[in-house]
């Protein structure tokens, strides 16, 4: 009876191990596909940047120069987004103040009318 229970447990573990192996293969395949997509994207970025740079200055860029340019553009984008957020907050604040002022003017007008 104990031997039978051990055999069944062993079979379950064997099936689990096979399933884990199958999942590992799928994950490796996904990782390889993602690496390929990343390399393709990288080469496309380098190609576009290199062709634009060579058209402008008559020279080609290294991959490192392209990456530096992309990093610089990303930082500029982050700064622009921060500036936009700041301006949005300022606009919201001014609109709120304008609304409060309009409400105060309406109260004042109402008071003047009541006094007349």
Backbone bond lengths (Angstrom), bond angles and torsions (degrees), N, CA, C in turn:
res aa  C-N    CA-C-N  psi(-1)  N-CA   C-N-CA  omega(-1)  CA-C   N-CA-C  phi
1 X - - - 1.460 - - 1.543 109.95 -
2 X 1.340 117.08 -46.72 1.459 121.17 177.86 1.518 110.23 -63.64
3 X 1.312 116.09 -38.22 1.471 120.61 179.40 1.526 110.27 -64.58
4 X 1.323 117.01 -40.35 1.457 121.68 178.70 1.536 110.58 -64.58
5 X 1.347 117.00 -42.26 1.461 121.37 178.65 1.529 110.26 -63.52
6 X 1.318 116.81 -41.00 1.469 120.52 178.42 1.522 111.42 -65.78
7 X 1.333 116.24 -38.57 1.466 120.45 179.30 1.538 110.06 -64.24
8 X 1.335 116.33 -43.81 1.467 120.05 178.96 1.524 110.99 -64.92
9 X 1.328 117.28 -41.61 1.464 121.09 177.73 1.522 109.92 -62.23
10 X 1.309 116.13 -40.81 1.469 120.89 179.11 1.525 110.52 -63.77
11 X 1.329 116.57 -40.96 1.470 120.27 178.63 1.535 110.66 -64.26
12 X 1.348 116.18 -42.37 1.467 119.81 177.57 1.527 110.59 -60.41
13 X 1.321 115.84 -46.01 1.473 119.92 -179.81 1.523 110.37 -63.61
14 X 1.309 116.74 -37.10 1.464 120.87 178.56 1.528 110.26 -63.70
15 X 1.338 116.54 -44.22 1.466 120.38 178.12 1.527 110.74 -64.44
16 X 1.336 117.03 -40.70 1.460 120.72 177.74 1.519 110.56 -61.83
17 X 1.324 116.10 -41.81 1.459 120.88 179.71 1.528 110.75 -64.03
18 X 1.329 116.64 -41.07 1.467 119.89 177.19 1.525 110.86 -62.73
19 X 1.330 116.44 -43.01 1.466 120.75 178.66 1.521 110.75 -62.73
20 X 1.326 116.90 -42.04 1.462 120.31 178.12 1.523 110.91 -63.16
21 X 1.312 116.80 -39.06 1.462 120.84 176.86 1.509 111.86 -63.53
22 X 1.340 116.14 -41.34 1.465 120.54 178.50 1.527 110.34 -63.90
23 X 1.325 116.36 -43.64 1.468 120.31 178.70 1.526 110.86 -64.26
24 X 1.314 116.35 -39.12 1.469 120.20 179.12 1.527 110.19 -61.86
25 X 1.319 116.08 -42.37 1.476 119.68 178.13 1.525 110.96 -62.34
26 X 1.336 116.40 -42.04 1.468 119.71 178.41 1.524 110.97 -63.52
27 X 1.322 116.20 -42.55 1.463 119.50 179.46 1.522 111.50 -64.62
28 X 1.327 116.65 -41.88 1.466 119.81 177.74 1.524 110.45 -61.57
29 X 1.315 115.79 -39.83 1.458 120.33 178.57 1.529 110.16 -63.56
30 X 1.333 116.80 -43.52 1.468 120.81 178.11 1.524 111.14 -62.47
31 X 1.327 116.81 -41.54 1.470 120.70 179.84 1.527 109.66 -64.57
32 X 1.324 116.79 -44.25 1.464 120.11 179.32 1.527 110.88 -62.04
33 X 1.331 116.79 -41.09 1.461 120.77 179.26 1.534 109.89 -64.44
34 X 1.336 116.71 -42.70 1.465 120.53 179.55 1.528 110.62 -64.33
35 X 1.337 117.01 -40.09 1.468 120.02 177.11 1.523 110.39 -61.27
36 X 1.313 116.29 -42.69 1.459 120.19 178.60 1.519 112.06 -62.24
37 X 1.327 115.85 -42.96 1.466 119.81 178.52 1.520 110.96 -64.01
38 X 1.327 115.95 -40.36 1.470 120.00 179.06 1.523 110.55 -63.97
39 X 1.306 117.69 -45.16 1.463 121.07 178.83 1.529 110.84 -62.97
40 X 1.329 116.54 -39.37 1.464 120.24 177.98 1.524 110.83 -63.70
41 X 1.327 115.67 -44.99 1.461 120.00 178.86 1.524 110.32 -62.27
42 X 1.329 116.19 -44.37 1.467 120.82 179.96 1.527 110.51 -59.70
43 X 1.317 116.59 -45.55 1.471 119.00 -178.96 1.526 110.97 -66.63
44 X 1.334 117.41 -35.36 1.463 119.73 177.44 1.525 110.97 -65.24
45 X 1.339 116.51 -42.42 1.467 120.24 178.96 1.524 109.74 -62.61
46 X 1.316 116.49 -46.75 1.469 120.39 179.82 1.522 110.09 -61.35
47 X 1.325 116.67 -42.64 1.464 120.39 -179.18 1.526 111.33 -63.08
48 X 1.323 116.78 -46.08 1.466 120.10 -179.18 1.518 110.51 -64.85
49 X 1.328 115.84 -47.57 1.469 119.12 -178.92 1.525 111.44 -64.53
50 X 1.300 116.71 -39.74 1.461 120.54 -179.80 1.518 110.79 -66.13
51 X 1.330 116.61 -42.35 1.468 118.55 -179.45 1.525 110.67 -67.84
52 X 1.341 117.59 -36.26 1.461 119.60 177.21 1.521 110.88 -68.00
53 X 1.319 116.51 -41.98 1.462 119.90 -179.02 1.524 110.69 -68.18
54 X 1.329 116.58 -40.41 1.461 118.19 -178.87 1.528 110.19 -68.84
55 X 1.332 116.81 -31.96 1.461 119.90 177.44 1.515 111.38 -69.53
56 X 1.323 117.35 -32.91 1.458 120.90 -177.59 1.528 112.11 -83.03
57 X 1.312 116.41 -47.37 1.462 119.23 -170.95 1.521 113.25 -114.56
58 X 1.318 117.84 -2.66 1.449 119.84 -179.79 1.516 113.34 72.54
59 X 1.334 117.51 24.06 1.464 120.58 178.84 1.520 109.26 -137.23
60 X 1.309 115.62 163.88 1.461 120.31 177.40 1.523 108.90 -106.13
61 X 1.308 115.44 155.35 1.456 121.37 -179.41 1.523 110.04 -105.72
62 X 1.312 114.73 152.58 1.457 119.07 172.39 1.519 108.37 -82.62
63 X 1.320 115.79 163.69 1.462 120.01 178.04 1.525 110.02 -59.63
64 X 1.318 117.25 -37.61 1.468 120.95 179.64 1.527 110.97 -63.68
65 X 1.330 117.23 -40.63 1.463 120.77 178.53 1.529 110.51 -65.48
66 X 1.318 116.36 -38.97 1.461 120.58 178.04 1.524 109.70 -64.17
67 X 1.332 116.65 -45.82 1.463 120.37 179.29 1.526 110.89 -61.59
68 X 1.319 117.03 -39.58 1.467 120.67 178.14 1.530 110.20 -64.05
69 X 1.325 116.60 -40.77 1.461 120.62 178.56 1.529 110.56 -64.86
70 X 1.329 116.85 -41.53 1.464 121.07 178.06 1.518 109.66 -63.56
71 X 1.332 117.60 -42.72 1.460 121.88 178.13 1.531 110.65 -60.93
72 X 1.328 115.53 -43.38 1.461 120.79 179.44 1.533 110.42 -63.14
73 X 1.319 116.36 -43.23 1.464 120.00 179.18 1.528 110.31 -64.70
74 X 1.332 117.32 -38.20 1.461 121.42 178.46 1.528 109.83 -62.91
75 X 1.330 116.66 -44.33 1.463 120.41 179.29 1.532 110.77 -63.30
76 X 1.321 116.87 -41.84 1.461 120.28 177.49 1.522 110.95 -62.56
77 X 1.322 116.02 -38.92 1.464 120.54 177.12 1.526 110.49 -63.28
78 X 1.335 117.15 -43.06 1.460 121.06 178.71 1.538 110.46 -62.15
79 X 1.324 116.29 -42.28 1.464 120.25 178.63 1.526 110.85 -64.32
80 X 1.324 116.29 -40.56 1.473 120.07 178.65 1.520 110.67 -63.87
81 X 1.326 116.26 -41.43 1.462 119.37 179.19 1.526 110.79 -65.35
82 X 1.332 117.21 -40.13 1.468 120.58 178.17 1.522 109.83 -64.23
83 X 1.315 117.06 -42.15 1.475 121.48 178.89 1.526 110.19 -64.19
84 X 1.325 116.12 -42.38 1.462 120.01 178.79 1.531 110.44 -62.17
85 X 1.308 116.99 -42.69 1.467 120.82 178.73 1.530 110.33 -61.67
86 X 1.322 115.78 -43.82 1.466 120.72 179.01 1.527 110.21 -61.32
87 X 1.310 116.73 -44.45 1.463 120.61 179.57 1.527 111.40 -65.84
88 X 1.324 116.94 -37.37 1.463 120.16 177.40 1.528 110.88 -63.25
89 X 1.341 115.23 -42.01 1.463 119.42 178.43 1.530 110.77 -64.48
90 X 1.320 115.82 -41.68 1.463 120.18 178.68 1.525 110.35 -63.59
91 X 1.323 116.54 -42.91 1.462 120.99 178.55 1.528 110.53 -62.20
92 X 1.320 116.52 -44.23 1.463 119.83 178.79 1.520 110.87 -61.02
93 X 1.315 116.23 -41.81 1.458 120.80 179.26 1.529 110.82 -62.98
94 X 1.319 116.09 -44.97 1.471 119.85 179.99 1.524 111.49 -65.51
95 X 1.323 116.50 -39.17 1.461 119.34 178.32 1.523 110.92 -64.95
96 X 1.314 116.53 -38.76 1.460 120.48 177.49 1.525 110.63 -64.16
97 X 1.329 116.48 -44.13 1.468 120.21 177.99 1.526 110.86 -62.94
98 X 1.341 115.97 -39.98 1.460 120.30 179.15 1.528 110.33 -64.30
99 X 1.314 116.60 -40.82 1.465 120.90 178.46 1.524 110.40 -63.78
100 X 1.335 116.39 -43.92 1.464 120.54 178.53 1.531 110.66 -62.72
101 X 1.327 115.92 -41.10 1.468 119.71 178.68 1.525 110.44 -64.22
102 X 1.327 117.48 -42.18 1.469 121.07 178.92 1.517 110.68 -62.00
103 X 1.328 115.44 -41.74 1.463 119.04 178.32 1.530 110.75 -63.92
104 X 1.331 116.48 -40.73 1.466 120.34 178.25 1.519 110.84 -63.99
105 X 1.319 117.24 -39.88 1.462 121.67 179.10 1.527 109.68 -64.01
106 X 1.337 115.90 -41.89 1.469 119.41 178.61 1.523 110.71 -62.63
107 X 1.324 117.25 -41.82 1.466 120.97 178.11 1.525 109.49 -63.62
108 X 1.328 116.04 -42.47 1.463 120.67 179.00 1.528 110.66 -62.37
109 X 1.342 117.16 -46.47 1.467 121.14 179.22 1.527 110.14 -59.52
110 X 1.319 116.06 -42.52 1.451 120.66 -179.60 1.539 109.80 -62.95
111 X 1.321 116.32 -42.46 1.456 120.83 179.18 1.514 110.55 -63.78
112 X 1.320 118.20 -42.41 1.475 122.10 179.51 1.521 109.39 -63.43
113 X 1.311 117.47 -43.17 1.473 120.53 178.64 1.514 110.82 -61.99
114 X 1.319 116.72 -40.43 1.467 120.26 179.38 1.526 111.23 -66.50
115 X 1.315 117.31 -35.80 1.454 121.65 178.94 1.520 111.64 -68.39
116 X 1.336 116.69 -34.09 1.467 120.35 -179.11 1.505 108.41 -71.72
